[in-house]
């Protein structure tokens, strides 16, 4: 995935997050459903941000940014643990 595609995906996910929050405030979603979907969105966003960092690091190091790949959710979510 190229950098502009990753950034586009991030924008899509953020827009979806905002939409979810608005629907919840309007009473269209229950909080359990919202929490589950938001958790999935956060994981997807973390994967996108990780791929973007990989691409940029590879470019700075003289490598091929197209060699960056999506890492598994459990790996990306485990960075701070």
Secondary structure, DSSP 8 states (H G I E B T S, - for coil): --HHHHHHHHHHHHHHHHHHHHHHHTTSS-HHHHHHHHHHHHHHHHHHHHHHHHHHHHHHTTS-GGG-----HHHHHTTT-
